[in-house]
Amino acid sequence: ETGVTQSPTHLIKTRGQQVTLRCSSQSGHNTVSWYQQALGQGPQFIFQYYREEENGRGNFPPRFSGLQFPNYSSELNVNALELDDSALYLCASSRGLAGGNTQYFGPGTRLTVL
Amino acid sequence: KNEVEQSPQNLTAQEGEFITINCSYSVGISALHWLQQHPGGGIVSLFMLSSGKKKHGRLIATINIQEKHSSLHITASHPRDSAVYICAPYNTDKLIFGTGTRLQVFP
């Protein structure tokens, strides 16, 4: 039990729709990172938020965006969904940037795009 | 060539065996994470290290920054160790994940 929760657990959307995924971090964790994991692959870094500002972004288009709130919650928004966006989306929180701090992962949201 | 290479990709062992999983990376890093992922997706952080060696229970992780190599060892392996083990170096504000090593330990 990492103390990090994600909602929803599963989600089905159709191509072109928009989706918002939510993550609730541990209290006191000022950093949240989001990852995409396609079936059979390792996770891919989407972006990291530190003290409510984006701090590092992977190779994902601008239709992937995020927000971090003062209450240790965060969102991942994906616009204009494509079939290839079907994946497990993981968030991880930490006390500071991931380079120097243990990451606590949520259970993930499995997104299916039809 | 991937920035992070793990070997082996798949590993089977008998209970009690000593396990070694290797990770090589090509980028400069400030730290490296070892993670464990069970079926269903849950990921647990095992170690974060930037030099030398760390030990936690039956798990040992080592890193050689100059050689850009890290290893994860499991002593006295147990069926509950069956999972995917992922190496993730930290480079310029992001974790770069290996594809993982799938370990199955049989009784």
Contacts between the chains, C-beta under 8 A, distances in Angstrom:
chain1	res1	chain2	res2	distance
A	2	B	44	7.3
A	33	B	94	8.0
A	33	B	95	7.1
A	35	B	95	7.9
A	35	B	97	7.8
A	37	B	41	7.4
A	41	B	99	6.5
A	42	B	86	5.9
A	42	B	97	4.0
A	42	B	98	5.8
A	42	B	99	4.5
A	42	B	100	5.4
A	43	B	43	7.7
A	43	B	86	7.5
A	43	B	88	7.9
A	43	B	95	7.9
A	43	B	97	4.8
A	44	B	97	7.0
A	45	B	94	4.3
A	45	B	95	5.5
A	45	B	96	7.1
A	45	B	97	7.5
A	48	B	93	6.2
A	48	B	94	6.7
A	55	B	93	6.0
A	56	B	92	7.3
A	56	B	93	2.9
A	56	B	94	5.0
A	57	B	94	7.8
A	58	B	94	5.9
A	88	B	41	5.2
A	90	B	41	7.4
A	90	B	43	6.5
A	92	B	43	7.6
A	97	B	93	7.1
A	98	B	33	7.7
A	98	B	90	5.8
A	98	B	94	7.6
A	98	B	95	5.6
A	99	B	30	4.7
A	99	B	31	5.1
A	99	B	90	4.1
A	99	B	93	7.5
A	100	B	30	7.2
A	100	B	31	6.1
A	100	B	48	7.8
A	100	B	50	7.9
A	101	B	48	7.2
A	102	B	45	5.0
A	102	B	48	5.4
A	103	B	33	6.5
A	103	B	35	7.7
A	103	B	45	5.2
A	103	B	48	7.8
A	103	B	95	7.6
A	104	B	45	6.9
A	105	B	35	7.8
A	105	B	42	7.0
A	105	B	43	4.0
A	105	B	44	7.1
A	105	B	45	7.2
A	107	B	40	8.0
A	107	B	41	6.6
A	107	B	42	5.5
A	108	B	41	4.5
A	108	B	42	7.4
A	110	B	41	7.5
